[in-house]
């Protein structure tokens, strides 16, 4: 099967993303003993699907256009920004959500008639989750390029 260059890049990125999310679904099934399809669409956790997606795309661009090309340089810079954001800003937001949820729990235990909306806490990634996601994306792109 021969893919066009653009289709190879797209397939690499989306396949890496899907594999990362599927892994999260399987881990949730093993740990919780129940199938939770919401895990396929949730952010956070091991491995980072954002990192897998971006490095799948970046590696594929490098394999096709060359690792000394302008398209690869652009793809790598954008990928690094996304991965930094996943491990930095989004992780900080997740920590803030944890604190806010603790405050909400305390306040609403005394005032149950008020809204007790909880914020999502699992938003960002640890550096290890980002790194493993990046490795997964790289491996998927190399595999797809080889077929």
CNS distance restraints for C-alpha pairs under 8 A (distance, minus, plus):
assign (resid   1 and name CA) (resid 147 and name CA) 7.28 0.50 0.50
assign (resid   3 and name CA) (resid   7 and name CA) 5.95 0.50 0.50
assign (resid   3 and name CA) (resid   8 and name CA) 5.72 0.50 0.50
assign (resid   4 and name CA) (resid   8 and name CA) 6.15 0.50 0.50
assign (resid   5 and name CA) (resid   9 and name CA) 6.37 0.50 0.50
assign (resid   5 and name CA) (resid  64 and name CA) 6.82 0.50 0.50
assign (resid   6 and name CA) (resid  10 and name CA) 6.28 0.50 0.50
assign (resid   7 and name CA) (resid  11 and name CA) 5.87 0.50 0.50
assign (resid   8 and name CA) (resid  12 and name CA) 5.96 0.50 0.50
assign (resid   8 and name CA) (resid  60 and name CA) 7.11 0.50 0.50
assign (resid   8 and name CA) (resid 144 and name CA) 7.27 0.50 0.50
assign (resid   8 and name CA) (resid 145 and name CA) 7.16 0.50 0.50
assign (resid   9 and name CA) (resid  13 and name CA) 6.28 0.50 0.50
assign (resid   9 and name CA) (resid  56 and name CA) 7.54 0.50 0.50
assign (resid   9 and name CA) (resid  57 and name CA) 5.43 0.50 0.50
assign (resid   9 and name CA) (resid  60 and name CA) 5.29 0.50 0.50
assign (resid   9 and name CA) (resid  61 and name CA) 6.39 0.50 0.50
assign (resid   9 and name CA) (resid 141 and name CA) 7.82 0.50 0.50
assign (resid  10 and name CA) (resid  14 and name CA) 6.15 0.50 0.50
assign (resid  10 and name CA) (resid  57 and name CA) 6.85 0.50 0.50
assign (resid  11 and name CA) (resid  15 and name CA) 5.72 0.50 0.50
assign (resid  11 and name CA) (resid 144 and name CA) 7.94 0.50 0.50
assign (resid  12 and name CA) (resid  16 and name CA) 6.08 0.50 0.50
assign (resid  12 and name CA) (resid  53 and name CA) 7.76 0.50 0.50
assign (resid  12 and name CA) (resid  56 and name CA) 5.17 0.50 0.50
assign (resid  12 and name CA) (resid  57 and name CA) 6.04 0.50 0.50
assign (resid  12 and name CA) (resid  60 and name CA) 6.66 0.50 0.50
assign (resid  12 and name CA) (resid 137 and name CA) 7.55 0.50 0.50
assign (resid  12 and name CA) (resid 140 and name CA) 6.23 0.50 0.50
assign (resid  12 and name CA) (resid 141 and name CA) 4.91 0.50 0.50
assign (resid  12 and name CA) (resid 144 and name CA) 6.43 0.50 0.50
assign (resid  13 and name CA) (resid  17 and name CA) 6.28 0.50 0.50
assign (resid  13 and name CA) (resid  52 and name CA) 7.20 0.50 0.50
assign (resid  13 and name CA) (resid  53 and name CA) 4.47 0.50 0.50
assign (resid  13 and name CA) (resid  54 and name CA) 6.43 0.50 0.50
assign (resid  13 and name CA) (resid  55 and name CA) 7.34 0.50 0.50
assign (resid  13 and name CA) (resid  56 and name CA) 4.46 0.50 0.50
assign (resid  13 and name CA) (resid  57 and name CA) 4.68 0.50 0.50
assign (resid  13 and name CA) (resid 137 and name CA) 7.08 0.50 0.50
assign (resid  13 and name CA) (resid 141 and name CA) 7.45 0.50 0.50
assign (resid  14 and name CA) (resid  18 and name CA) 6.05 0.50 0.50
assign (resid  14 and name CA) (resid  53 and name CA) 6.14 0.50 0.50
assign (resid  14 and name CA) (resid  56 and name CA) 7.89 0.50 0.50
assign (resid  15 and name CA) (resid  19 and name CA) 6.06 0.50 0.50
assign (resid  15 and name CA) (resid  53 and name CA) 7.77 0.50 0.50
assign (resid  15 and name CA) (resid 140 and name CA) 7.21 0.50 0.50
assign (resid  16 and name CA) (resid  20 and name CA) 6.24 0.50 0.50
assign (resid  16 and name CA) (resid  49 and name CA) 7.36 0.50 0.50
assign (resid  16 and name CA) (resid  52 and name CA) 5.27 0.50 0.50
assign (resid  16 and name CA) (resid  53 and name CA) 5.47 0.50 0.50
assign (resid  16 and name CA) (resid  56 and name CA) 6.03 0.50 0.50
assign (resid  16 and name CA) (resid 136 and name CA) 6.61 0.50 0.50
assign (resid  16 and name CA) (resid 137 and name CA) 4.98 0.50 0.50
assign (resid  16 and name CA) (resid 140 and name CA) 5.84 0.50 0.50
assign (resid  16 and name CA) (resid 141 and name CA) 7.70 0.50 0.50
assign (resid  17 and name CA) (resid  21 and name CA) 6.30 0.50 0.50
assign (resid  17 and name CA) (resid  49 and name CA) 4.91 0.50 0.50
assign (resid  17 and name CA) (resid  50 and name CA) 6.91 0.50 0.50
assign (resid  17 and name CA) (resid  52 and name CA) 5.53 0.50 0.50
assign (resid  17 and name CA) (resid  53 and name CA) 4.76 0.50 0.50
assign (resid  17 and name CA) (resid 137 and name CA) 7.56 0.50 0.50
assign (resid  18 and name CA) (resid  22 and name CA) 5.93 0.50 0.50
assign (resid  18 and name CA) (resid  49 and name CA) 7.63 0.50 0.50
assign (resid  19 and name CA) (resid  23 and name CA) 6.05 0.50 0.50
assign (resid  20 and name CA) (resid  24 and name CA) 6.52 0.50 0.50
assign (resid  20 and name CA) (resid  46 and name CA) 7.82 0.50 0.50
assign (resid  20 and name CA) (resid  47 and name CA) 5.90 0.50 0.50
assign (resid  20 and name CA) (resid  48 and name CA) 6.89 0.50 0.50
assign (resid  20 and name CA) (resid  49 and name CA) 5.19 0.50 0.50
assign (resid  20 and name CA) (resid  52 and name CA) 6.89 0.50 0.50
assign (resid  20 and name CA) (resid 133 and name CA) 7.14 0.50 0.50
assign (resid  20 and name CA) (resid 136 and name CA) 7.68 0.50 0.50
assign (resid  21 and name CA) (resid  25 and name CA) 6.42 0.50 0.50
assign (resid  21 and name CA) (resid  39 and name CA) 7.04 0.50 0.50
assign (resid  21 and name CA) (resid  40 and name CA) 5.11 0.50 0.50
assign (resid  21 and name CA) (resid  41 and name CA) 7.30 0.50 0.50
assign (resid  21 and name CA) (resid  49 and name CA) 6.31 0.50 0.50
assign (resid  22 and name CA) (resid  26 and name CA) 6.28 0.50 0.50
assign (resid  22 and name CA) (resid  40 and name CA) 6.28 0.50 0.50
assign (resid  23 and name CA) (resid  27 and name CA) 6.17 0.50 0.50
assign (resid  23 and name CA) (resid  47 and name CA) 7.96 0.50 0.50
assign (resid  24 and name CA) (resid  28 and name CA) 6.09 0.50 0.50
assign (resid  24 and name CA) (resid  39 and name CA) 6.43 0.50 0.50
assign (resid  24 and name CA) (resid  40 and name CA) 7.22 0.50 0.50
assign (resid  24 and name CA) (resid  45 and name CA) 7.34 0.50 0.50
assign (resid  24 and name CA) (resid  46 and name CA) 6.78 0.50 0.50
assign (resid  24 and name CA) (resid  47 and name CA) 7.58 0.50 0.50
assign (resid  25 and name CA) (resid  29 and name CA) 6.18 0.50 0.50
assign (resid  25 and name CA) (resid  35 and name CA) 7.36 0.50 0.50
assign (resid  25 and name CA) (resid  36 and name CA) 6.78 0.50 0.50
assign (resid  25 and name CA) (resid  37 and name CA) 6.83 0.50 0.50
assign (resid  25 and name CA) (resid  39 and name CA) 5.43 0.50 0.50
assign (resid  25 and name CA) (resid  40 and name CA) 6.14 0.50 0.50
assign (resid  26 and name CA) (resid  30 and name CA) 6.22 0.50 0.50
assign (resid  27 and name CA) (resid  31 and name CA) 6.01 0.50 0.50
assign (resid  28 and name CA) (resid  32 and name CA) 5.62 0.50 0.50
assign (resid  28 and name CA) (resid  33 and name CA) 7.43 0.50 0.50
assign (resid  28 and name CA) (resid  34 and name CA) 7.38 0.50 0.50
assign (resid  28 and name CA) (resid  35 and name CA) 7.27 0.50 0.50
assign (resid  28 and name CA) (resid  36 and name CA) 7.14 0.50 0.50
assign (resid  28 and name CA) (resid  39 and name CA) 7.67 0.50 0.50
assign (resid  29 and name CA) (resid  33 and name CA) 4.96 0.50 0.50
assign (resid  29 and name CA) (resid  34 and name CA) 4.99 0.50 0.50
assign (resid  29 and name CA) (resid  35 and name CA) 5.14 0.50 0.50
assign (resid  29 and name CA) (resid  36 and name CA) 7.04 0.50 0.50
assign (resid  30 and name CA) (resid  34 and name CA) 7.59 0.50 0.50
assign (resid  37 and name CA) (resid  41 and name CA) 7.79 0.50 0.50
assign (resid  38 and name CA) (resid  42 and name CA) 6.34 0.50 0.50
assign (resid  43 and name CA) (resid  49 and name CA) 7.82 0.50 0.50
assign (resid  43 and name CA) (resid 122 and name CA) 6.79 0.50 0.50
assign (resid  43 and name CA) (resid 123 and name CA) 5.44 0.50 0.50
assign (resid  43 and name CA) (resid 124 and name CA) 7.12 0.50 0.50
assign (resid  44 and name CA) (resid  48 and name CA) 6.55 0.50 0.50
assign (resid  44 and name CA) (resid 122 and name CA) 5.18 0.50 0.50
assign (resid  44 and name CA) (resid 123 and name CA) 4.75 0.50 0.50
assign (resid  44 and name CA) (resid 124 and name CA) 5.00 0.50 0.50
assign (resid  44 and name CA) (resid 125 and name CA) 5.59 0.50 0.50
assign (resid  45 and name CA) (resid 122 and name CA) 7.13 0.50 0.50
assign (resid  45 and name CA) (resid 124 and name CA) 7.61 0.50 0.50
assign (resid  45 and name CA) (resid 125 and name CA) 6.24 0.50 0.50
assign (resid  45 and name CA) (resid 129 and name CA) 6.88 0.50 0.50
assign (resid  46 and name CA) (resid 125 and name CA) 7.69 0.50 0.50
assign (resid  46 and name CA) (resid 129 and name CA) 5.02 0.50 0.50
assign (resid  46 and name CA) (resid 132 and name CA) 7.72 0.50 0.50
assign (resid  46 and name CA) (resid 133 and name CA) 7.55 0.50 0.50
assign (resid  47 and name CA) (resid  52 and name CA) 7.80 0.50 0.50
assign (resid  47 and name CA) (resid 129 and name CA) 4.75 0.50 0.50
assign (resid  47 and name CA) (resid 130 and name CA) 6.54 0.50 0.50
assign (resid  47 and name CA) (resid 132 and name CA) 5.73 0.50 0.50
assign (resid  47 and name CA) (resid 133 and name CA) 4.71 0.50 0.50
assign (resid  48 and name CA) (resid  52 and name CA) 6.28 0.50 0.50
assign (resid  48 and name CA) (resid 125 and name CA) 6.62 0.50 0.50
assign (resid  48 and name CA) (resid 129 and name CA) 5.38 0.50 0.50
assign (resid  48 and name CA) (resid 130 and name CA) 5.10 0.50 0.50
assign (resid  48 and name CA) (resid 131 and name CA) 7.96 0.50 0.50
assign (resid  48 and name CA) (resid 132 and name CA) 7.22 0.50 0.50
assign (resid  48 and name CA) (resid 133 and name CA) 4.65 0.50 0.50
assign (resid  48 and name CA) (resid 134 and name CA) 7.66 0.50 0.50
assign (resid  49 and name CA) (resid  53 and name CA) 5.91 0.50 0.50
assign (resid  49 and name CA) (resid 133 and name CA) 6.06 0.50 0.50
assign (resid  50 and name CA) (resid  54 and name CA) 6.13 0.50 0.50
assign (resid  50 and name CA) (resid  82 and name CA) 7.34 0.50 0.50
assign (resid  50 and name CA) (resid  83 and name CA) 7.16 0.50 0.50
assign (resid  50 and name CA) (resid  86 and name CA) 7.55 0.50 0.50
assign (resid  50 and name CA) (resid 133 and name CA) 7.49 0.50 0.50
assign (resid  51 and name CA) (resid  55 and name CA) 5.92 0.50 0.50
assign (resid  51 and name CA) (resid  79 and name CA) 7.33 0.50 0.50
assign (resid  51 and name CA) (resid  82 and name CA) 7.34 0.50 0.50
assign (resid  51 and name CA) (resid  83 and name CA) 5.69 0.50 0.50
assign (resid  51 and name CA) (resid 130 and name CA) 5.75 0.50 0.50
assign (resid  51 and name CA) (resid 131 and name CA) 7.59 0.50 0.50
assign (resid  51 and name CA) (resid 133 and name CA) 4.99 0.50 0.50
assign (resid  51 and name CA) (resid 134 and name CA) 4.90 0.50 0.50
assign (resid  51 and name CA) (resid 137 and name CA) 7.07 0.50 0.50
assign (resid  52 and name CA) (resid  56 and name CA) 5.82 0.50 0.50
assign (resid  52 and name CA) (resid 133 and name CA) 4.46 0.50 0.50
assign (resid  52 and name CA) (resid 134 and name CA) 4.88 0.50 0.50
assign (resid  52 and name CA) (resid 135 and name CA) 7.20 0.50 0.50
assign (resid  52 and name CA) (resid 136 and name CA) 5.70 0.50 0.50
assign (resid  52 and name CA) (resid 137 and name CA) 3.96 0.50 0.50
assign (resid  52 and name CA) (resid 138 and name CA) 7.39 0.50 0.50
assign (resid  53 and name CA) (resid  57 and name CA) 6.31 0.50 0.50
assign (resid  53 and name CA) (resid 137 and name CA) 6.03 0.50 0.50
assign (resid  54 and name CA) (resid  58 and name CA) 6.06 0.50 0.50
assign (resid  54 and name CA) (resid  79 and name CA) 5.23 0.50 0.50
assign (resid  54 and name CA) (resid  82 and name CA) 7.69 0.50 0.50
assign (resid  54 and name CA) (resid 134 and name CA) 7.59 0.50 0.50
assign (resid  54 and name CA) (resid 137 and name CA) 7.18 0.50 0.50
assign (resid  55 and name CA) (resid  59 and name CA) 5.72 0.50 0.50
assign (resid  55 and name CA) (resid  76 and name CA) 7.78 0.50 0.50
assign (resid  55 and name CA) (resid  79 and name CA) 6.52 0.50 0.50
assign (resid  55 and name CA) (resid 134 and name CA) 5.37 0.50 0.50
assign (resid  55 and name CA) (resid 135 and name CA) 7.69 0.50 0.50
assign (resid  55 and name CA) (resid 137 and name CA) 4.92 0.50 0.50
assign (resid  55 and name CA) (resid 138 and name CA) 5.55 0.50 0.50
assign (resid  56 and name CA) (resid  60 and name CA) 6.07 0.50 0.50
assign (resid  56 and name CA) (resid 134 and name CA) 7.69 0.50 0.50
assign (resid  56 and name CA) (resid 136 and name CA) 7.79 0.50 0.50
assign (resid  56 and name CA) (resid 137 and name CA) 4.01 0.50 0.50
assign (resid  56 and name CA) (resid 138 and name CA) 5.17 0.50 0.50
assign (resid  56 and name CA) (resid 139 and name CA) 7.69 0.50 0.50
assign (resid  56 and name CA) (resid 140 and name CA) 6.39 0.50 0.50
assign (resid  56 and name CA) (resid 141 and name CA) 5.05 0.50 0.50
assign (resid  57 and name CA) (resid  61 and name CA) 6.17 0.50 0.50
assign (resid  57 and name CA) (resid  75 and name CA) 7.45 0.50 0.50
assign (resid  57 and name CA) (resid 137 and name CA) 7.69 0.50 0.50
assign (resid  57 and name CA) (resid 141 and name CA) 7.28 0.50 0.50
assign (resid  58 and name CA) (resid  62 and name CA) 6.23 0.50 0.50
assign (resid  58 and name CA) (resid  72 and name CA) 6.38 0.50 0.50
assign (resid  58 and name CA) (resid  75 and name CA) 5.18 0.50 0.50
assign (resid  58 and name CA) (resid  76 and name CA) 5.76 0.50 0.50
assign (resid  58 and name CA) (resid  79 and name CA) 7.14 0.50 0.50
assign (resid  58 and name CA) (resid 138 and name CA) 7.98 0.50 0.50
assign (resid  59 and name CA) (resid  63 and name CA) 6.11 0.50 0.50
assign (resid  59 and name CA) (resid  72 and name CA) 7.93 0.50 0.50
assign (resid  59 and name CA) (resid 137 and name CA) 7.77 0.50 0.50
assign (resid  59 and name CA) (resid 138 and name CA) 5.65 0.50 0.50
assign (resid  59 and name CA) (resid 141 and name CA) 6.00 0.50 0.50
assign (resid  59 and name CA) (resid 142 and name CA) 7.31 0.50 0.50
assign (resid  60 and name CA) (resid  64 and name CA) 6.17 0.50 0.50
assign (resid  60 and name CA) (resid 138 and name CA) 7.98 0.50 0.50
assign (resid  60 and name CA) (resid 141 and name CA) 5.31 0.50 0.50
assign (resid  60 and name CA) (resid 142 and name CA) 7.15 0.50 0.50
assign (resid  60 and name CA) (resid 145 and name CA) 7.16 0.50 0.50
assign (resid  61 and name CA) (resid  65 and name CA) 5.66 0.50 0.50
assign (resid  61 and name CA) (resid  66 and name CA) 7.23 0.50 0.50
assign (resid  61 and name CA) (resid  67 and name CA) 7.98 0.50 0.50
assign (resid  61 and name CA) (resid  71 and name CA) 6.89 0.50 0.50
assign (resid  61 and name CA) (resid  72 and name CA) 5.60 0.50 0.50
assign (resid  61 and name CA) (resid  75 and name CA) 7.41 0.50 0.50
assign (resid  62 and name CA) (resid  66 and name CA) 4.62 0.50 0.50
assign (resid  62 and name CA) (resid  67 and name CA) 4.50 0.50 0.50
assign (resid  62 and name CA) (resid  68 and name CA) 7.76 0.50 0.50
assign (resid  62 and name CA) (resid  69 and name CA) 7.49 0.50 0.50
assign (resid  62 and name CA) (resid  71 and name CA) 7.84 0.50 0.50
assign (resid  62 and name CA) (resid  72 and name CA) 5.16 0.50 0.50
assign (resid  63 and name CA) (resid  67 and name CA) 6.84 0.50 0.50
assign (resid  63 and name CA) (resid 142 and name CA) 7.82 0.50 0.50
assign (resid  63 and name CA) (resid 145 and name CA) 7.46 0.50 0.50
assign (resid  65 and name CA) (resid  69 and name CA) 6.17 0.50 0.50
assign (resid  65 and name CA) (resid  71 and name CA) 7.03 0.50 0.50
assign (resid  65 and name CA) (resid  72 and name CA) 6.98 0.50 0.50
assign (resid  66 and name CA) (resid  72 and name CA) 6.99 0.50 0.50
assign (resid  67 and name CA) (resid  72 and name CA) 5.91 0.50 0.50
assign (resid  67 and name CA) (resid  73 and name CA) 7.71 0.50 0.50
assign (resid  68 and name CA) (resid  72 and name CA) 7.00 0.50 0.50
assign (resid  68 and name CA) (resid  73 and name CA) 7.45 0.50 0.50
assign (resid  69 and name CA) (resid  73 and name CA) 6.37 0.50 0.50
assign (resid  70 and name CA) (resid  74 and name CA) 6.23 0.50 0.50
assign (resid  71 and name CA) (resid  75 and name CA) 6.12 0.50 0.50
assign (resid  72 and name CA) (resid  76 and name CA) 5.98 0.50 0.50
assign (resid  73 and name CA) (resid  77 and name CA) 6.20 0.50 0.50
assign (resid  74 and name CA) (resid  78 and name CA) 6.24 0.50 0.50
assign (resid  75 and name CA) (resid  79 and name CA) 6.06 0.50 0.50
assign (resid  76 and name CA) (resid  80 and name CA) 6.11 0.50 0.50
assign (resid  77 and name CA) (resid  81 and name CA) 6.33 0.50 0.50
assign (resid  78 and name CA) (resid  82 and name CA) 6.30 0.50 0.50
assign (resid  79 and name CA) (resid  83 and name CA) 6.11 0.50 0.50
assign (resid  80 and name CA) (resid  84 and name CA) 5.93 0.50 0.50
assign (resid  81 and name CA) (resid  85 and name CA) 6.07 0.50 0.50
assign (resid  82 and name CA) (resid  86 and name CA) 6.17 0.50 0.50
assign (resid  83 and name CA) (resid  87 and name CA) 6.29 0.50 0.50
assign (resid  83 and name CA) (resid 130 and name CA) 6.42 0.50 0.50
assign (resid  84 and name CA) (resid  88 and name CA) 5.68 0.50 0.50
assign (resid  84 and name CA) (resid  89 and name CA) 7.77 0.50 0.50
assign (resid  85 and name CA) (resid  89 and name CA) 5.09 0.50 0.50
assign (resid  85 and name CA) (resid  90 and name CA) 6.11 0.50 0.50
assign (resid  86 and name CA) (resid  90 and name CA) 5.25 0.50 0.50
assign (resid  86 and name CA) (resid  91 and name CA) 6.48 0.50 0.50
assign (resid  86 and name CA) (resid 124 and name CA) 5.08 0.50 0.50
assign (resid  86 and name CA) (resid 125 and name CA) 5.71 0.50 0.50
assign (resid  86 and name CA) (resid 130 and name CA) 7.39 0.50 0.50
assign (resid  87 and name CA) (resid  91 and name CA) 5.56 0.50 0.50
assign (resid  87 and name CA) (resid 124 and name CA) 5.78 0.50 0.50
assign (resid  87 and name CA) (resid 125 and name CA) 4.78 0.50 0.50
assign (resid  87 and name CA) (resid 126 and name CA) 5.50 0.50 0.50
assign (resid  87 and name CA) (resid 127 and name CA) 5.72 0.50 0.50
assign (resid  87 and name CA) (resid 130 and name CA) 6.76 0.50 0.50
assign (resid  88 and name CA) (resid  92 and name CA) 6.17 0.50 0.50
assign (resid  88 and name CA) (resid 124 and name CA) 7.43 0.50 0.50
assign (resid  88 and name CA) (resid 125 and name CA) 7.89 0.50 0.50
assign (resid  89 and name CA) (resid  93 and name CA) 6.29 0.50 0.50
assign (resid  89 and name CA) (resid 124 and name CA) 7.54 0.50 0.50
assign (resid  90 and name CA) (resid  94 and name CA) 6.29 0.50 0.50
assign (resid  90 and name CA) (resid 123 and name CA) 5.79 0.50 0.50
assign (resid  90 and name CA) (resid 124 and name CA) 4.42 0.50 0.50
assign (resid  90 and name CA) (resid 125 and name CA) 7.51 0.50 0.50
assign (resid  91 and name CA) (resid  95 and name CA) 6.38 0.50 0.50
assign (resid  91 and name CA) (resid 122 and name CA) 7.88 0.50 0.50
assign (resid  91 and name CA) (resid 123 and name CA) 6.08 0.50 0.50
assign (resid  91 and name CA) (resid 124 and name CA) 3.80 0.50 0.50
assign (resid  91 and name CA) (resid 125 and name CA) 5.72 0.50 0.50
assign (resid  91 and name CA) (resid 126 and name CA) 7.37 0.50 0.50
assign (resid  92 and name CA) (resid  96 and name CA) 6.24 0.50 0.50
assign (resid  92 and name CA) (resid 124 and name CA) 7.44 0.50 0.50
assign (resid  93 and name CA) (resid  97 and name CA) 6.16 0.50 0.50
assign (resid  93 and name CA) (resid 121 and name CA) 7.84 0.50 0.50
assign (resid  93 and name CA) (resid 123 and name CA) 7.21 0.50 0.50
assign (resid  93 and name CA) (resid 124 and name CA) 7.61 0.50 0.50
assign (resid  94 and name CA) (resid  98 and name CA) 6.41 0.50 0.50
assign (resid  94 and name CA) (resid 120 and name CA) 7.09 0.50 0.50
assign (resid  94 and name CA) (resid 121 and name CA) 4.48 0.50 0.50
assign (resid  94 and name CA) (resid 122 and name CA) 5.69 0.50 0.50
assign (resid  94 and name CA) (resid 123 and name CA) 5.24 0.50 0.50
assign (resid  94 and name CA) (resid 124 and name CA) 6.33 0.50 0.50
assign (resid  95 and name CA) (resid  99 and name CA) 6.57 0.50 0.50
assign (resid  95 and name CA) (resid 121 and name CA) 6.67 0.50 0.50
assign (resid  96 and name CA) (resid 100 and name CA) 6.16 0.50 0.50
assign (resid  96 and name CA) (resid 121 and name CA) 7.95 0.50 0.50
assign (resid  97 and name CA) (resid 101 and name CA) 5.98 0.50 0.50
assign (resid  97 and name CA) (resid 119 and name CA) 5.57 0.50 0.50
assign (resid  97 and name CA) (resid 120 and name CA) 6.49 0.50 0.50
assign (resid  97 and name CA) (resid 121 and name CA) 5.27 0.50 0.50
assign (resid  98 and name CA) (resid 102 and name CA) 6.36 0.50 0.50
assign (resid  98 and name CA) (resid 119 and name CA) 7.63 0.50 0.50
assign (resid  98 and name CA) (resid 121 and name CA) 5.64 0.50 0.50
assign (resid  99 and name CA) (resid 103 and name CA) 6.36 0.50 0.50
assign (resid 100 and name CA) (resid 104 and name CA) 6.08 0.50 0.50
assign (resid 100 and name CA) (resid 119 and name CA) 7.57 0.50 0.50
assign (resid 101 and name CA) (resid 105 and name CA) 6.05 0.50 0.50
assign (resid 101 and name CA) (resid 118 and name CA) 5.72 0.50 0.50
assign (resid 101 and name CA) (resid 119 and name CA) 6.41 0.50 0.50
assign (resid 102 and name CA) (resid 106 and name CA) 6.35 0.50 0.50
assign (resid 103 and name CA) (resid 107 and name CA) 6.14 0.50 0.50
assign (resid 104 and name CA) (resid 108 and name CA) 5.87 0.50 0.50
assign (resid 104 and name CA) (resid 116 and name CA) 6.52 0.50 0.50
assign (resid 104 and name CA) (resid 117 and name CA) 7.88 0.50 0.50
assign (resid 104 and name CA) (resid 118 and name CA) 7.47 0.50 0.50
assign (resid 105 and name CA) (resid 109 and name CA) 6.00 0.50 0.50
assign (resid 105 and name CA) (resid 116 and name CA) 7.37 0.50 0.50
assign (resid 106 and name CA) (resid 110 and name CA) 7.10 0.50 0.50
assign (resid 107 and name CA) (resid 111 and name CA) 6.44 0.50 0.50
assign (resid 108 and name CA) (resid 112 and name CA) 5.07 0.50 0.50
assign (resid 108 and name CA) (resid 113 and name CA) 7.79 0.50 0.50
assign (resid 108 and name CA) (resid 114 and name CA) 6.66 0.50 0.50
assign (resid 108 and name CA) (resid 115 and name CA) 7.67 0.50 0.50
assign (resid 108 and name CA) (resid 116 and name CA) 6.27 0.50 0.50
assign (resid 112 and name CA) (resid 116 and name CA) 7.69 0.50 0.50
assign (resid 125 and name CA) (resid 129 and name CA) 5.73 0.50 0.50
assign (resid 125 and name CA) (resid 130 and name CA) 6.26 0.50 0.50
assign (resid 126 and name CA) (resid 130 and name CA) 6.44 0.50 0.50
assign (resid 127 and name CA) (resid 131 and name CA) 6.10 0.50 0.50
assign (resid 128 and name CA) (resid 132 and name CA) 6.08 0.50 0.50
assign (resid 129 and name CA) (resid 133 and name CA) 6.05 0.50 0.50
assign (resid 130 and name CA) (resid 134 and name CA) 6.13 0.50 0.50
assign (resid 131 and name CA) (resid 135 and name CA) 6.26 0.50 0.50
assign (resid 132 and name CA) (resid 136 and name CA) 6.15 0.50 0.50
assign (resid 133 and name CA) (resid 137 and name CA) 6.22 0.50 0.50
assign (resid 134 and name CA) (resid 138 and name CA) 6.17 0.50 0.50
assign (resid 135 and name CA) (resid 139 and name CA) 6.11 0.50 0.50
assign (resid 136 and name CA) (resid 140 and name CA) 6.14 0.50 0.50
assign (resid 137 and name CA) (resid 141 and name CA) 6.21 0.50 0.50
assign (resid 138 and name CA) (resid 142 and name CA) 6.26 0.50 0.50
assign (resid 139 and name CA) (resid 143 and name CA) 6.12 0.50 0.50
assign (resid 140 and name CA) (resid 144 and name CA) 6.07 0.50 0.50
assign (resid 141 and name CA) (resid 145 and name CA) 5.99 0.50 0.50
assign (resid 142 and name CA) (resid 146 and name CA) 6.22 0.50 0.50
assign (resid 143 and name CA) (resid 147 and name CA) 6.67 0.50 0.50
